Amino acid sequence: MTIEAPRLFPTFRYRDAARMIDWLVEAFGFSVDAKFMDGDHVGHAQLSFGSSMIMLGSVRDDEYGRMVGAPGDNGGKSVYIAVDDCDAAHERAEAAGAKILEKPTDRDYGSREFICADPEGVVWSFGTYWPKAGGDAA
């Protein structure tokens, strides 16, 4: 069975997307694959983490911008990232100024995880649980 590349891309809007791209690279280890500017604002950017990718851009006052909202306006934005070493990821994020919402914790399903917020309030979870597309459901 051939597994195609991931189709899910969490997307975010930031008030200062250019600064947040730098922060995400420093704090979480993302790589910048694409960044398209619209004047002083980031029109669209793609950042990768291993084989996964997120998309982001600056908050904007158009129809899409009103649907998505600004950070903190409509809540519910969160991303989970599978890592090999939860404690190392926690140390890196905390050193970069992430607000730690939950320190590394061992879960009853075998994962070690922590939860933090970036400087604009988007919630990120990191853990050793790593679901794979096409894998066996347990």
Backbone as ProteinMPNN parsed JSONL, in Angstrom:
{"seq_chain_A": "MTIEAPRLFPTFRYRDAARMIDWLVEAFGFSVDAKFMDGDHVGHAQLSFGSSMIMLGSVRDDEYGRMVGAPGDNGGKSVYIAVDDCDAAHERAEAAGAKILEKPTDRDYGSREFICADPEGVVWSFGTYWPKAGGDAA", "coords_chain_A": {"N_chain_A": [[0.836, -1.183, 0.0], [0.636, 2.131, -0.919], [1.381, 5.158, 0.618], [0.201, 8.373, 0.425], [1.486, 11.767, 0.448], [1.054, 13.871, 3.373], [-2.162, 15.469, 3.774], [-3.237, 17.327, 5.385], [-3.027, 20.555, 6.697], [-2.39, 22.561, 9.193], [-3.416, 25.916, 9.704], [-2.617, 29.35, 10.293], [-3.222, 32.679, 11.464], [-1.459, 35.605, 12.131], [-0.759, 38.547, 14.049], [1.71, 39.759, 13.736], [3.163, 38.334, 11.513], [5.665, 38.009, 10.225], [7.547, 38.258, 12.296], [6.693, 36.122, 13.838], [7.276, 33.925, 12.198], [10.083, 33.848, 12.34], [10.272, 33.313, 15.085], [8.984, 30.806, 15.328], [10.741, 29.197, 13.913], [13.035, 29.423, 15.525], [12.085, 28.562, 18.094], [10.657, 26.125, 17.768], [11.853, 24.694, 15.761], [11.105, 24.764, 13.048], [11.389, 24.873, 9.412], [11.654, 27.309, 6.862], [9.835, 27.113, 4.014], [8.511, 28.578, 2.073], [7.785, 32.031, 1.548], [5.704, 34.572, 0.969], [5.382, 37.912, 0.388], [3.125, 40.63, 1.019], [3.311, 43.631, 0.511], [4.179, 45.065, 3.539], [3.259, 42.953, 4.93], [2.92, 39.409, 5.601], [1.775, 37.541, 3.058], [1.415, 34.852, 2.502], [2.829, 31.94, 3.9], [4.855, 29.017, 4.156], [5.841, 26.583, 6.36], [7.951, 23.948, 7.322], [8.146, 20.871, 9.214], [9.896, 18.231, 9.663], [8.241, 15.832, 7.783], [5.912, 17.199, 7.782], [3.753, 20.103, 7.477], [2.951, 23.557, 8.03], [0.806, 26.364, 7.335], [0.807, 29.891, 7.137], [-0.047, 33.368, 7.712], [-0.325, 36.983, 7.668], [-2.695, 38.667, 9.788], [-5.649, 39.792, 8.27], [-7.953, 42.149, 6.832], [-10.227, 41.093, 5.248], [-12.673, 39.034, 3.515], [-11.9, 36.314, 3.957], [-10.136, 36.73, 6.056], [-11.901, 37.656, 8.022], [-13.375, 35.333, 8.405], [-11.503, 33.546, 9.441], [-10.429, 34.978, 11.568], [-8.557, 36.702, 14.172], [-5.6, 35.957, 16.109], [-6.544, 34.663, 19.195], [-9.124, 35.683, 19.015], [-11.162, 33.877, 18.163], [-10.47, 31.491, 19.311], [-9.763, 27.955, 19.91], [-7.728, 27.144, 18.234], [-5.194, 24.934, 17.722], [-2.317, 22.881, 17.683], [-0.828, 19.71, 17.324], [2.336, 18.25, 17.714], [4.384, 15.597, 16.899], [7.224, 14.413, 18.546], [10.613, 13.207, 19.04], [11.94, 13.562, 21.443], [10.513, 14.748, 24.079], [11.223, 16.287, 26.338], [13.507, 17.691, 25.513], [12.372, 19.251, 23.484], [10.622, 20.763, 25.017], [12.439, 22.223, 26.621], [13.691, 23.779, 24.65], [11.549, 25.292, 23.612], [10.698, 26.665, 25.911], [13.011, 28.128, 26.506], [12.974, 29.886, 24.396], [10.935, 31.503, 25.058], [8.313, 30.572, 25.104], [5.078, 30.258, 26.549], [4.607, 28.113, 29.024], [2.063, 25.899, 29.395], [1.481, 23.427, 30.351], [3.733, 21.368, 31.897], [6.204, 18.86, 30.785], [4.621, 15.734, 30.736], [3.816, 12.401, 31.618], [1.615, 10.397, 29.854], [-1.27, 8.24, 30.194], [-1.543, 6.707, 27.963], [0.952, 6.216, 27.046], [2.452, 8.278, 25.975], [4.688, 11.061, 26.259], [4.213, 14.371, 27.021], [3.971, 17.955, 26.468], [2.415, 21.183, 26.841], [2.151, 24.354, 25.348], [1.971, 27.938, 24.819], [2.347, 30.134, 22.09], [3.892, 33.422, 21.531], [1.646, 34.886, 20.675], [-0.543, 33.602, 21.615], [-1.49, 31.225, 20.442], [-2.127, 27.795, 20.854], [0.044, 25.084, 21.369], [0.863, 21.643, 21.266], [3.158, 19.158, 22.209], [4.423, 15.9, 21.784], [5.371, 12.444, 22.396], [3.733, 10.571, 21.299], [2.957, 9.374, 18.153], [1.007, 9.335, 15.655], [0.452, 7.632, 12.578], [-0.317, 8.043, 9.171], [-2.34, 5.64, 7.635], [-1.554, 3.727, 9.428], [-2.039, 1.068, 11.892], [-5.08, 1.203, 13.632], [-5.48, 1.553, 17.059]], "CA_chain_A": [[0.0, 0.0, 0.0], [1.378, 3.382, -1.003], [0.804, 6.252, 1.397], [0.489, 9.674, -0.174], [1.949, 12.813, 1.361], [-0.018, 14.413, 4.21], [-3.062, 16.446, 3.156], [-3.721, 18.253, 6.403], [-2.107, 21.648, 6.97], [-2.9, 23.579, 10.11], [-3.13, 27.275, 9.217], [-2.693, 30.348, 11.348], [-3.085, 34.114, 11.182], [-0.736, 36.289, 13.195], [-0.702, 40.01, 13.924], [3.057, 40.049, 13.225], [3.534, 37.026, 10.957], [7.105, 37.947, 9.931], [8.234, 37.973, 13.563], [6.314, 34.782, 14.284], [8.027, 32.939, 11.406], [11.403, 33.739, 12.978], [10.109, 32.685, 16.398], [8.659, 29.388, 15.139], [11.99, 28.543, 13.505], [13.911, 29.355, 16.7], [11.521, 27.859, 19.243], [10.145, 24.791, 17.498], [12.678, 24.017, 14.774], [10.557, 24.746, 11.693], [12.157, 25.415, 8.292], [10.813, 28.129, 5.993], [9.817, 26.61, 2.638], [8.033, 29.656, 1.188], [7.262, 33.225, 2.222], [5.277, 35.547, -0.033], [5.035, 39.151, 1.073], [2.121, 41.534, 0.465], [3.771, 44.862, 1.153], [4.861, 44.768, 4.801], [2.607, 41.808, 5.558], [3.132, 38.082, 5.018], [0.563, 37.095, 2.377], [1.331, 33.403, 2.699], [4.107, 31.288, 4.18], [4.804, 27.581, 4.419], [6.933, 26.141, 7.223], [7.912, 22.49, 7.461], [8.695, 20.211, 10.389], [9.967, 16.869, 9.131], [7.41, 15.684, 6.586], [4.669, 17.931, 8.002], [3.837, 21.497, 7.088], [1.905, 24.492, 8.401], [0.718, 27.56, 6.511], [0.432, 31.04, 7.953], [0.014, 34.678, 7.098], [-0.707, 38.094, 8.534], [-4.119, 38.972, 9.95], [-6.072, 40.708, 7.224], [-9.341, 42.582, 6.925], [-11.008, 40.735, 4.065], [-13.643, 37.991, 3.858], [-11.207, 35.172, 4.568], [-9.616, 37.176, 7.34], [-13.001, 37.689, 8.987], [-13.76, 33.948, 8.714], [-10.459, 32.934, 10.263], [-10.256, 35.758, 12.781], [-7.201, 36.999, 14.625], [-5.227, 35.142, 17.263], [-7.243, 34.955, 20.436], [-10.501, 36.123, 18.801], [-12.131, 32.791, 18.058], [-9.988, 30.333, 20.046], [-9.867, 26.664, 19.27], [-6.606, 26.837, 17.348], [-4.171, 24.165, 18.406], [-1.595, 21.938, 16.838], [-0.039, 18.7, 18.017], [3.534, 17.869, 16.969], [5.071, 14.412, 17.413], [8.668, 14.615, 18.679], [11.337, 12.065, 19.606], [12.365, 13.889, 22.804], [9.603, 15.769, 24.606], [11.911, 17.17, 27.279], [14.364, 18.589, 24.734], [11.483, 20.205, 22.814], [10.145, 21.665, 26.078], [13.532, 23.138, 26.984], [13.903, 24.704, 23.537], [10.419, 26.216, 23.554], [10.726, 27.521, 27.101], [14.141, 29.059, 26.362], [12.61, 30.901, 23.405], [9.889, 32.362, 25.614], [6.964, 30.003, 25.048], [4.373, 30.194, 27.831], [4.352, 26.692, 29.279], [0.74, 25.702, 29.986], [1.596, 22.154, 31.072], [5.101, 20.833, 31.77], [6.207, 17.484, 30.285], [3.8, 14.835, 31.541], [3.626, 11.057, 31.06], [0.199, 10.078, 29.683], [-1.582, 6.82, 30.392], [-1.451, 6.012, 26.675], [2.345, 5.99, 26.718], [3.11, 9.446, 25.403], [5.165, 12.123, 27.145], [3.766, 15.559, 26.295], [3.81, 19.249, 27.133], [1.567, 22.126, 26.115], [2.599, 25.725, 25.518], [1.368, 28.947, 23.946], [3.337, 31.017, 21.477], [3.711, 34.79, 22.021], [0.351, 35.476, 20.334], [-1.604, 32.855, 22.267], [-1.871, 29.962, 19.795], [-1.742, 26.671, 21.705], [0.813, 24.015, 20.718], [1.137, 20.469, 22.091], [4.252, 18.335, 21.706], [4.436, 14.632, 22.483], [6.034, 11.303, 21.752], [2.736, 9.818, 20.542], [3.135, 9.756, 16.754], [0.118, 8.584, 14.758], [0.922, 7.644, 11.192], [-1.355, 7.774, 8.18], [-2.307, 4.264, 7.157], [-1.141, 2.813, 10.484], [-3.102, 0.32, 12.541], [-5.807, 1.897, 14.693], [-5.465, 0.759, 18.291]], "C_chain_A": [[0.881, 1.246, 0.0], [0.65, 4.474, -0.226], [1.187, 7.568, 0.73], [0.958, 10.658, 0.892], [0.778, 13.343, 2.183], [-0.845, 15.464, 3.473], [-3.55, 17.493, 4.143], [-2.652, 19.29, 6.72], [-2.751, 22.621, 7.952], [-2.496, 24.96, 9.607], [-3.388, 28.284, 10.315], [-2.62, 31.752, 10.759], [-2.408, 34.735, 12.396], [-0.748, 37.792, 12.951], [0.644, 40.439, 13.365], [3.645, 38.739, 12.69], [5.035, 36.923, 10.674], [7.897, 37.617, 11.197], [7.93, 36.554, 14.026], [7.022, 33.69, 13.473], [9.408, 32.74, 12.031], [11.305, 32.993, 14.313], [9.835, 31.189, 16.256], [9.883, 28.585, 14.707], [12.89, 28.355, 14.724], [13.366, 28.42, 17.776], [11.177, 26.407, 18.962], [10.926, 24.032, 16.431], [12.077, 23.891, 13.389], [11.588, 25.243, 10.685], [11.189, 26.197, 7.408], [10.94, 27.607, 4.564], [9.393, 27.685, 1.648], [7.547, 30.814, 2.038], [6.979, 34.267, 1.141], [4.765, 36.782, 0.684], [3.967, 39.913, 0.288], [2.388, 42.887, 1.114], [4.577, 44.507, 2.388], [4.316, 43.52, 5.485], [2.983, 40.503, 4.851], [1.795, 37.655, 4.396], [0.333, 35.613, 2.597], [2.733, 32.878, 2.957], [3.859, 29.817, 4.459], [6.055, 27.209, 5.198], [6.816, 24.642, 7.405], [8.586, 22.048, 8.754], [8.731, 18.738, 10.018], [9.16, 16.791, 7.855], [6.09, 16.441, 6.707], [4.861, 19.408, 7.697], [2.683, 22.29, 7.687], [1.932, 25.649, 7.414], [0.303, 28.702, 7.421], [0.545, 32.328, 7.163], [-0.396, 35.736, 8.105], [-2.225, 38.192, 8.642], [-4.491, 39.979, 8.874], [-7.569, 40.98, 7.325], [-10.035, 42.346, 5.589], [-11.934, 39.58, 4.463], [-12.986, 36.795, 4.535], [-10.677, 35.542, 5.951], [-10.697, 37.225, 8.412], [-13.458, 36.275, 9.355], [-12.773, 33.321, 9.697], [-10.311, 33.655, 11.597], [-8.79, 35.968, 13.106], [-6.868, 36.108, 15.809], [-5.974, 35.603, 18.51], [-8.697, 35.351, 20.252], [-11.503, 34.974, 18.803], [-11.653, 31.493, 18.694], [-10.025, 29.044, 19.235], [-8.722, 26.293, 18.348], [-5.539, 26.117, 18.158], [-3.555, 23.178, 17.435], [-0.847, 20.962, 17.736], [1.137, 18.338, 17.114], [4.189, 16.679, 17.656], [6.569, 14.668, 17.414], [9.305, 13.361, 19.264], [11.661, 12.3, 21.079], [11.528, 15.061, 23.31], [10.334, 16.772, 25.498], [12.834, 18.148, 26.56], [13.518, 19.648, 24.017], [10.95, 21.224, 23.813], [11.215, 22.688, 26.436], [13.739, 24.189, 25.905], [12.792, 25.75, 23.495], [10.437, 27.183, 24.729], [11.85, 28.551, 27.004], [13.825, 30.175, 25.376], [11.456, 31.783, 23.877], [8.472, 31.834, 25.492], [6.363, 29.996, 26.452], [3.987, 28.724, 28.049], [3.019, 26.557, 30.023], [0.683, 24.39, 30.776], [2.995, 21.617, 30.827], [5.057, 19.403, 31.235], [5.555, 16.519, 31.271], [3.689, 13.489, 30.832], [2.132, 10.758, 31.023], [-0.04, 8.588, 29.872], [-1.558, 6.036, 29.091], [-0.018, 5.943, 26.161], [3.099, 7.166, 26.139], [3.61, 10.364, 26.513], [4.933, 13.424, 26.395], [3.861, 16.828, 27.145], [2.989, 20.155, 26.231], [2.077, 23.527, 26.397], [1.802, 26.644, 24.596], [2.483, 29.792, 23.365], [3.051, 32.46, 21.907], [2.372, 35.447, 21.657], [-0.818, 34.613, 20.804], [-2.082, 31.588, 21.584], [-1.304, 28.812, 20.631], [-1.087, 25.57, 20.871], [1.018, 22.889, 21.72], [2.229, 19.656, 21.413], [4.251, 17.026, 22.483], [5.103, 13.532, 21.69], [5.04, 10.379, 21.056], [2.788, 10.294, 19.098], [2.236, 8.906, 15.869], [0.619, 8.701, 13.329], [-0.232, 7.311, 10.265], [-1.228, 6.346, 7.678], [-1.878, 3.256, 8.203], [-2.328, 2.088, 11.084], [-3.752, 1.169, 13.62], [-5.826, 1.002, 15.922], [-6.619, 1.15, 19.184]], "O_chain_A": [[1.772, 1.383, 0.839], [-0.551, 4.68, -0.399], [2.366, 7.836, 0.501], [0.836, 10.4, 2.09], [-0.368, 13.273, 1.74], [-0.326, 16.238, 2.668], [-4.216, 18.451, 3.75], [-1.501, 18.94, 6.982], [-3.587, 23.431, 7.551], [-1.374, 25.154, 9.14], [-4.265, 28.098, 11.158], [-2.035, 31.973, 9.699], [-2.745, 34.426, 13.539], [-0.747, 38.253, 11.809], [0.71, 41.395, 12.591], [4.502, 38.121, 13.322], [5.621, 35.858, 10.864], [8.809, 36.791, 11.167], [8.807, 35.864, 14.546], [7.335, 32.632, 14.019], [9.851, 31.608, 12.227], [12.147, 32.153, 14.63], [10.405, 30.388, 16.997], [10.04, 27.427, 15.094], [13.44, 27.275, 14.939], [14.097, 27.585, 18.308], [11.38, 25.545, 19.817], [10.682, 22.844, 16.219], [12.478, 23.017, 12.62], [12.537, 25.94, 11.044], [10.04, 25.793, 7.228], [12.019, 27.653, 3.973], [9.862, 27.703, 0.51], [6.971, 30.616, 3.108], [7.892, 34.773, 0.489], [3.834, 36.71, 1.486], [3.913, 39.849, -0.94], [1.78, 43.243, 2.123], [5.541, 43.745, 2.311], [4.852, 43.08, 6.502], [3.317, 40.495, 3.666], [0.813, 37.436, 5.104], [-0.789, 35.172, 2.845], [3.698, 33.305, 2.324], [2.793, 29.427, 4.934], [7.177, 27.476, 4.768], [5.723, 24.118, 7.617], [9.452, 22.728, 9.305], [7.701, 18.065, 10.057], [9.363, 17.589, 6.94], [5.237, 16.335, 5.825], [5.987, 19.904, 7.662], [1.576, 21.774, 7.838], [2.936, 25.889, 6.744], [-0.462, 28.506, 8.365], [1.149, 32.373, 6.092], [-0.765, 35.431, 9.24], [-2.949, 37.846, 7.708], [-3.735, 40.911, 8.599], [-8.339, 40.162, 7.829], [-10.386, 43.294, 4.887], [-11.968, 39.194, 5.631], [-13.461, 36.319, 5.566], [-10.764, 34.755, 6.893], [-10.45, 36.882, 9.568], [-13.881, 36.038, 10.486], [-13.165, 32.656, 10.656], [-10.094, 33.024, 12.632], [-7.902, 35.477, 12.409], [-7.769, 35.562, 16.445], [-6.019, 36.793, 18.822], [-9.45, 35.362, 21.226], [-12.58, 35.093, 19.387], [-12.358, 30.486, 18.628], [-10.287, 29.053, 18.032], [-8.746, 25.224, 17.739], [-5.046, 26.637, 19.158], [-4.198, 22.711, 16.495], [-0.304, 21.342, 18.773], [0.971, 18.142, 15.911], [4.512, 16.736, 18.842], [7.129, 15.091, 16.402], [8.632, 12.552, 19.902], [11.659, 11.361, 21.875], [11.809, 16.219, 23.002], [10.085, 17.975, 25.415], [12.932, 19.309, 26.955], [13.911, 20.813, 23.952], [10.839, 22.408, 23.497], [10.931, 23.881, 26.542], [13.941, 25.364, 26.212], [13.057, 26.944, 23.36], [10.217, 28.382, 24.557], [11.666, 29.71, 27.374], [14.346, 31.283, 25.502], [11.049, 32.705, 23.171], [7.519, 32.569, 25.748], [7.069, 29.754, 27.431], [3.144, 28.178, 27.336], [2.874, 27.044, 31.144], [-0.069, 24.266, 31.743], [3.4, 21.432, 29.679], [3.991, 18.787, 31.224], [5.882, 16.487, 32.457], [3.496, 13.426, 29.618], [1.455, 10.855, 32.047], [0.876, 7.778, 29.729], [-1.553, 4.805, 29.12], [0.212, 5.649, 24.988], [4.287, 7.046, 25.84], [3.012, 10.428, 27.587], [5.394, 13.579, 25.264], [3.834, 16.774, 28.374], [2.879, 19.929, 25.026], [2.397, 23.86, 27.538], [1.065, 26.192, 23.72], [3.447, 30.127, 24.054], [2.054, 32.7, 22.588], [1.999, 36.454, 22.259], [-1.963, 34.867, 20.43], [-2.993, 30.93, 22.087], [-0.15, 28.851, 21.06], [-1.59, 25.18, 19.818], [1.312, 23.141, 22.889], [2.225, 19.488, 20.194], [4.097, 17.031, 23.704], [5.364, 13.66, 20.493], [5.447, 9.495, 20.301], [2.675, 11.492, 18.84], [2.663, 7.859, 15.382], [1.142, 9.738, 12.923], [-1.026, 6.411, 10.54], [-0.134, 5.895, 7.335], [-1.835, 2.058, 7.923], [-3.479, 2.437, 10.825], [-3.061, 1.784, 14.432], [-6.154, -0.181, 15.828], [-6.775, 0.591, 20.27]]}, "name": "protein", "num_of_chains": 1, "seq": "MTIEAPRLFPTFRYRDAARMIDWLVEAFGFSVDAKFMDGDHVGHAQLSFGSSMIMLGSVRDDEYGRMVGAPGDNGGKSVYIAVDDCDAAHERAEAAGAKILEKPTDRDYGSREFICADPEGVVWSFGTYWPKAGGDAA"}
